[in-house]
Amino acid sequence: MRMRGVTYDTGFLSEGTSTYTNFEPARVYRARGMFIVEWEGARAVRLIGSYERNESEQSQYFNDSFNVFEEAGVDTAFWCTFAAHNLPYDEDPIHDFDRASYGIVRVLQEGRGTTYPDMPWEPKEVFYTIAARYAALRV
């Protein structure tokens, strides 16, 4: 399904099957990323609804996609976003716009991260998942 130039996995395939083992409508809604944000111009104002942070779901999506690409013989693929600076992380769930980000790092509103002290972000689980999958390809 295409929506304003952004593709996302709805869970449905044209053959009537699902890419998800257990289809969850809420999971499809979360996959809409930045479309679950209310915007004022280019500034995120609030999330539309309540969402749990689920970094393992993002990692699982990467692994599932990677497996499909491997089976199909695809030799190159990339994740669409490294960092979404307009969707920063906040400890307050109401203002944690990173929940709507496709990024593999959590952009910090202030300061620097601890993993990479010179960077204004912290890696998410999927950052390490991607690194591990590609490292395993080295021979």
C-alpha positions as CSV (number, residue, x, y, z in Angstrom):
1,M,0.0,0.0,0.0
2,R,1.3,3.5,-0.8
3,M,0.5,6.5,1.1
4,R,1.9,9.9,0.2
5,G,5.1,8.2,-1.2
6,V,5.7,6.1,1.9
7,T,5.3,2.4,1.7
8,Y,4.6,0.2,4.7
9,D,3.6,-3.4,5.3
10,T,-0.1,-3.7,5.9
11,G,0.3,-7.4,6.6
12,F,-1.6,-8.5,3.5
13,L,-0.3,-10.1,0.3
14,S,-2.2,-10.1,-3.0
15,E,-2.7,-13.9,-2.7
16,G,-4.9,-13.2,0.4
17,T,-2.3,-14.4,2.9
18,S,-0.6,-12.3,5.6
19,T,3.0,-11.4,6.2
20,Y,2.3,-11.5,9.9
21,T,1.9,-14.8,11.7
22,N,-0.7,-13.3,14.0
23,F,-2.4,-10.4,12.3
24,E,-2.8,-7.5,14.7
25,P,-4.6,-4.3,13.4
26,A,-2.8,-2.2,16.0
27,R,0.5,-3.4,14.6
28,V,-0.5,-2.2,11.1
29,Y,-1.5,1.2,12.6
30,R,1.9,1.6,14.3
31,A,3.6,0.8,11.0
32,R,2.2,4.0,9.7
33,G,5.0,5.8,11.4
34,M,4.8,9.6,11.0
35,F,1.2,9.3,10.1
36,I,0.3,8.7,13.8
37,V,1.6,12.2,14.6
38,E,-0.3,15.5,14.6
39,W,1.8,18.1,13.0
40,E,1.9,21.9,13.0
41,G,3.9,22.6,9.9
42,A,7.1,20.6,10.3
43,R,6.8,20.3,14.1
44,A,5.4,17.3,15.8
45,V,2.7,18.3,18.3
46,R,1.4,15.1,19.7
47,L,0.9,11.4,18.9
48,I,-2.6,10.5,17.7
49,G,-3.4,7.7,20.1
50,S,-1.4,5.9,22.7
51,Y,1.5,3.6,21.7
52,E,3.8,1.4,23.6
53,R,7.5,1.5,22.7
54,N,8.2,-1.8,21.1
55,E,11.7,-1.8,19.7
56,S,11.7,-5.6,19.3
57,E,8.8,-5.3,16.8
58,Q,11.0,-3.1,14.6
59,S,13.9,-5.6,14.8
60,Q,11.5,-8.5,14.0
61,Y,10.2,-6.6,11.0
62,F,13.8,-6.1,9.8
63,N,14.7,-9.8,10.3
64,D,11.5,-10.9,8.5
65,S,12.1,-8.6,5.6
66,F,15.8,-9.6,5.4
67,N,14.8,-13.3,5.3
68,V,12.3,-12.6,2.4
69,F,15.0,-10.7,0.5
70,E,17.5,-13.5,1.0
71,E,15.1,-16.1,-0.2
72,A,14.3,-14.0,-3.3
73,G,18.0,-13.5,-4.1
74,V,18.0,-9.7,-3.4
75,D,21.6,-8.7,-3.0
76,T,21.2,-5.1,-1.7
77,A,18.6,-3.4,0.5
78,F,18.6,-0.5,2.9
79,W,16.6,0.7,5.9
80,C,14.8,3.9,4.9
81,T,15.8,6.1,7.9
82,F,18.8,6.4,10.1
83,A,17.7,9.3,12.3
84,A,14.4,11.2,12.3
85,H,15.5,14.6,13.8
86,N,11.9,15.9,13.6
87,L,10.7,13.0,15.8
88,P,12.9,13.2,18.9
89,Y,12.9,10.8,21.9
90,D,11.5,12.0,25.2
91,E,11.2,10.1,28.5
92,D,7.7,11.5,28.8
93,P,5.5,9.1,26.7
94,I,3.2,11.9,25.7
95,H,6.1,13.7,24.0
96,D,8.1,10.7,22.8
97,F,7.7,11.3,19.1
98,D,10.4,8.7,18.4
99,R,7.7,6.1,18.7
100,A,6.5,7.3,15.2
101,S,10.1,7.2,13.8
102,Y,11.4,4.6,11.3
103,G,14.9,5.5,12.5
104,I,17.4,3.0,13.8
105,V,18.6,5.5,16.4
106,R,16.7,7.5,19.0
107,V,17.4,11.2,18.5
108,L,17.9,13.1,21.8
109,Q,16.4,16.5,22.3
110,E,19.4,17.7,24.3
111,G,22.9,16.5,24.9
112,R,24.8,13.6,23.6
113,G,24.4,9.8,23.8
114,T,26.3,7.4,26.0
115,T,27.0,4.7,23.4
116,Y,28.6,7.2,21.0
117,P,29.4,10.2,23.2
118,D,30.0,12.6,20.3
119,M,26.5,11.9,18.8
120,P,23.1,13.4,19.7
121,W,21.4,10.0,19.5
122,E,21.3,6.5,21.0
123,P,21.0,3.3,19.0
124,K,17.7,1.4,19.1
125,E,17.6,-2.4,19.2
126,V,17.2,-2.6,15.4
127,F,20.6,-0.7,15.0
128,Y,22.3,-3.8,16.5
129,T,20.0,-6.2,14.7
130,I,21.0,-4.7,11.3
131,A,24.7,-4.7,12.3
132,A,24.6,-8.4,13.3
133,R,22.8,-9.5,10.2
134,Y,25.2,-7.8,7.8
135,A,28.2,-8.9,9.9
136,A,27.1,-12.5,9.6
137,L,27.3,-12.1,5.8
138,R,31.0,-11.5,5.9
139,V,33.0,-14.5,4.9
